[in-house]
Amino acid sequence: MKDKQPEEPQQPLPLEQPSLDVTTSEQARITTFTSLRNRNFRWLALSTLCFFGGLQMQVMARGWLVYEMTGSPLALGMVSAAFGVPLLLFSLYGGAIADRVPKRNLIMFSQIANGSFTLIIAVLITTGYIELWHLIAAAAASGVTFIFIAPGRMALIPELVAPRELLNAIALNSSGTNLTRVIAPAIAGGLMAIIGIAGVYYLVVFFYIVSIAFVSQLPAGEAAVQRVKVSVWAGIAEGVRYLRHSQLMTLLLMMAFVPIVFGMPYHNLMPVFAVDVLGVGETGLGLLMSMTGIGALMGSLGVASLGDFKRKGLLLLALGLVFGIALAVFGISHIYALSLCILIVVGLANAGYMTVNNTMIQSSVPHEMRGRIMAIFMVTFALMPLGTLPIGAVAEAVGPTFAITGGALIVLLFIMAIAIVRPSVRRLE
């Protein structure tokens, strides 16, 4: 695979693999839920719903618990950063492992460990011994498991579906994740008032167990395992060399990182907005997070309906601009109803942007390198909680409105700069 595209080609610039470049009559028949006809992809989709449903409930309950214990946006940032540090430092290692072992087994064992950490926190809350450092340590331990879960799940999708269905499958997988963002926070917000934060944590453990059961239905996939003769660290170095020599891949990854770092921390700071800006409680917080999820579900399903859409680069830039503008409006809003509505747009644009970006990356990278490159892409999961730390510090110093609006403006300036300085992005297919 070679990356030899000219800097500003005269014709639409294709992605590095040709599998998605030609629209056939068969591709034209791809509908919104085409990939769900695949039995193995259905198992993965069900597992995604349970795992990320539990994760969203856990994030909601943990954020409320931390803010209730400390009243500090910075403390929220510290817990979020603890989750992100392992992803930032060791994600390439997780990706290299995902390229060497059956991805099903890797996902199962990692999720078992993650569920165990969650159960420990639930017991500590129940017994009244919970402290902030417990939550920080558990978040860091969960981050370690996520360096295997995330690249394993993302790199598994192309092994389960046909190349022509890749955009549809990635978008549907994203839709499942975003569906949990609609339902799970609202459920968690309501249940916290009934069964308490500890009860929500126990429910999260149950969802993790069900997710593991669904993953166990997938084939082990030994035939798809890369039989490498080099060490894990040599494999990591190979992935870095590939990235260094691929300008297209570097640009696509940069376009994933910047909106995540400066735009997405708003999600982890939502308890601050709910309490200090909008004056609502647990249920109001759940609704705020659910509105983001509704928009995200709409965005990812909309992308799934596009089939093998051409002009992905232009669509990516447009969605990035909408995300930045909508997030800036949310940052300055002090009206609860307006905030609920604008969060739908924020979620829609962000989910559509990340889905298109993810598809362009996966369809560009060689199969034997996919786990490592998706591990680098997975750094976006680390950058959001890590970005929450400085944004949280700014929010504590000068207020959340300035912090979130400032981040949104940085996203807008970055997307406009890419559109102007790299016009070839507009012609990416």
N, C-alpha and C positions, 0 to 999 in steps of 0.2 A: 504494500500500500504506500503510495507516494503522494505527497502534498505539493503539487506543482502548479496550482491555480495561479494565474497572473493576479497582480494586485488589483487591477480594475478591468476585468474582462468585458468584452463587448456583448457577449451572450450570457444568458442566465447561468450562474455558477452552480454546477451540481455538487452534491456532497460526495465524499470520497469513495463511497461504495455505490455501485450502480443499481442495487436491488430495488430502490425506491424511485428511480429516475423516470421510468417509463410507465405511463398510465395505460393499462390494458382494459379490455372490456370486463375481465374478471375483477380487476381492482375497482372498477366503477361500481360494482355491485356490493362493495363493502358498506355495511350499514353501521349504525351507532354501536350495536352490541354483537358484531360479527365474531370477535375473539372469544366470546363466552360460549360459542358452540364447541370450543375445545375443552374436553373434560379436564385435562390437567391444569389449564389456565383457570378454570372455574374453581378448582381446589385452592389455587394460589390466591384468587380474588377473595374467596371466603376467609382465608387465613389473614389476608390484608385487612379486611373489615374488622375482624376480631382484634388483631394486634394493635392496629392504629386507633381503633375505638377505645381500647384500654389505655393506650398511651395518651390520647387526648383527655380522657377523664383524669388520668394521673397528673398531667400538666396543670389542668384546671384546679384539682384539689391541692396539689403541692403549692401552686402559686398563691392560693387563698390562705393556706396554712402559714407560709413564710411571711406574707404581709400581715397576717393576724398576729404572728409572734413578734415581728420586728417593726412593722410600720415603715419599712425602709425600701425604696426602689432599688437602692444599691444591693441590698441583701437578695432581692429577686435576681439581679444581675449576677451575683456571685454563684447562686445555685445553678442558674442557666449556664454560666461559664464553666462550671465544674463538669457538666455534661459534655460541653463542646471541646474541652482541652484534649481528651483522648482521641477524639475524631480528628482534630487538627494534627496531632503528633503521629498517630499510628494508622491512619486510614489507608495509606498505601500498603502497609503490612497486611491489613485485612483484605484488601483487593488482591494482593498476590496469593494469599491463601485461597481465596475464592476461585482463582484460576487453576488451582492444583487439586482441590478435593471436591467431592460431590456437594453441590450447593444445598441440596435438601438437608443433608446431615448437619452441615455448618449452621444453617438457619435454626434447626431444631435445638441443637445443643446451646447455641447462643441465647435463644429465647428462654430456655429452661433456667439458665443463669440469671437472666434479666428478671424473670418472674420471682426467683428466690430473693433477690435484693428488695423487690417490691413488698414481698411478704414480711421481710424483717422490719421494714418501715411501718407496715400496718400494725405489727405486734407492738412496736415501740410507742406508736400513737395510742393504742388501746391501753397500755400499761401506764401511760403518762410520763414515760422517760424520754420522749422525743426532744431533741435539741437541734439547733440550726446546723451544727457540724455533722449530725447524722444525715440530714437531707443533702448536704454538700457531698459527703462521702458516697452516699447511695447514687446520687446523680453522676458522679465520676465513674463509679462501677458500671452503671447502666451505659455510659458512654463507651466503655471498653467493649461491652457486648455489641454495641451498635456498629462498631467498625467491621464486624462480620455480618450482622443482620442486613444492613442496608446494601452493600455491594452485592451480597449474595442474592437478595431479592431482585435487585434491578438487573443484574447480569443473567438471572435465570429466565427472564421474560423472553428474550430472543431464542432460547432453547426450546420454548414451549409453543411458539406460534410461527407461522410462515413469515418470511421477510416482508411480503406485501401487507401484512396485517400489523406490522410493528407499531406504526403511529397509533392505530386503533387500540392495540393492546396496552401500550404505555398510557394512553389517554384514559382508558377504562380503569387501569390500575390506579392512576391519579384520581379518577372519579371516586373509587372506593375509599381512598384516603380522605378525600374531601367530604365524602358523605359522613364519615365519622366526625369531621369537624363541625358538621351541622347538628348531628344528633347528640354526640357524646358530651359536649360542654353543657348543653341544656339539661341533659339527664343528670350529670354530675352536680350542677348547680342546684337542681331540685332535691336530689338525694342527700346532699350535705346537710340540708335543713331537717331531714327525716332520720337518716341513719348515721349522720356524722361523717367526718372526714375519714375516720378509720374504716367505716363501713364501705365507703367508696373505694378505698384501697383494696379491701378484700374482694370487691367486685372486679376490680382491675386484674387481680391475680387470676380470677376465674376466666376472664376473657383471654388472658395469655395462655392458659391451659388449653382452651378450645382452639386457639390459633395453632398451637403446636400439633394438636390432633389433626387439623386439616392439612398442615404441611406434610405430616407423616403419610398421607395418601398419595403424594407425588412419587414418581419413580426415583430410585436412588441416583440414576444418571451417571453411572460409572463410564458408560460409553462416551459421554461428553466431557469427561475429565481430561484436562490437558496433561499429557505425559511428559513432564519437563525433566531435563537432566541437570539443570542449573539450580543453585540454591535460591531460597526465598529472597535473599538480599540482592542476588544477581538479577532475579526477576523484577524486583523493584527498580533497580538501576536501568533495566531495559525499558520499563514503562516511562521513566523520566526522560530517557534519550528519545523515545518516540515522541513524547510531548514537546520536547525542545525543538525537534525538527518539523513539527506540524504547526504552521502558523494558524491554520483554520481551527484546529482543536484548541490551541491556546486562546484564541479569540472567543470561541464559544464558551469555554470555561470561565473566562473573565466576565463574559456577559451573564453568567450565572452568579458569580461571586458578588459583584458590586450591589445589585438590588437586594441580595440577601443580607449583606453586612449592614447597609444603611437604611433599608426599607423594612425588613421583616422583624426587627426587634420590637416593633409596636405590639406584636402578638404577645410576647412575654411580659410587656408592661401594661397589659389590659387591666389587671386589678387596680393599678394606679389611676387609670382613666375612670374606671367604674366608681371608685370611692372618692377621689379628690377632684375630678373634673366634672363628672356627670352625676354624682351623688346617688348611685344605685348600689344595691347589695348583691348577694350571691346569685339570685335569680336574674337580676339585671346583667351581671357579668356573663352568666351563661348565655343569655340572649345575644349579647354583643359578639361573643365568640362564635355563636351559631350563625349569625348573619354573615360573618366572614366565610364560614363553611358553605352556606347556601350559594354565595357568589362563586366560590371555588368549584363547587359541584357543577354549577351552570357552565363555568369556563371550561372545565375538563371534558364534560359531555359535549360541549360545542366543538371542541377540537376533535373528539372521537368521531363526530359526524362528518368531518371533512375528508375522511379516507386518506389517500396519499396526496394531500394538498400541495400544490406548487406555490412558489413565492413565500416559503416559510420565513425567509429572512425579513421580508417586509412586514409580515404578520408579527414576528418577534419584536421588531422595533415599535410597531403601533401599540402592542399590548404593554410594552415597557413604559411608554409615555402615559398611557391611561392609568397604569398603576401608580406612577409618581404623582400625577395630578390628583387622583382620588385620595391618596394617602395624605397629601398636603391639606386637602379640605377636611379630612377627618381630624388631623392634628389641631386645626384651629376651631373645630366645632365644640360648642358647649351645650348643644341641644341634643338631648338623648335620641329623639326620633330621627333627626338628621344623621346622627352618628350611625344608627342602625341601618339606615338606607345606604349611606355612602360606603359602609363596610361590605355591602354586597358587591359594589363595583370594585373595591379593593381586592376582595377575594377572587372575583371573576378574572380580573386582569392578571393577577399574580399567578393563579393556577394555569391559565392559558399560556402565559409567558414561560413558566417553568416546564410545562409539558412539551411545548414546541422545542425549547432549548434541549431538553433531555432527548427527544427523538432525533434531533439533528446530530447530537453527539453519538448516540448509540448506532445510528446508521452510517456514521463516518469511520468508526473505529474497527480494526480487525478483530475477528472473533477471539483469537488467542490472547488479545490484549484487553478484552472488554472489562474483565473484573478489575484490573488495575486502573483503567481510565475511569470507570464508574466509581472507584474508590476516591479518586481525585475529585470527581463531581460530588461525591458524598461529603467532601469538606464543606459544602454549602450547609449541611446539617450542623456542622460545628460553628460555622461563621455566624449563624443567626444567634445562638446563645452567647457566643463570645462577643458579638456586636452589642448584645444587651448590656454587657458590663459598662462600656463607656457611655452608651446612650442612657443607661440607668443612672450613672454618675451625673451626667448633664441634667437629666430630669430632676434629680435630687437637688442640684445646685440652682437651676433657673426655671424648673417646671417642666412637666411632660409635654406641654404644647410646643414649646420651643424645640425640644429634643426631637420629637417625631416629625415636625414640619421641616426642620433643618435636614434630617435624613432624607425626607422625600425630595427636597430640592436637589440634593446631591445625586439621587437616582435620575431625576429629570435631566440634569446637566450631563451626566454620563451617557445616557441614551442618545441625547441630541448630538453629543460629540462623536459617538460611534457612527451615527447616520451621516454626519458631515465629513469626518476624516476618513472613514472606511465605507465609501458608497457601494463597494462590492457586496457588503452585507445585505443590502436591499435586494440584490439579485440572487441570493442563495436559494436553492430549491429544496 
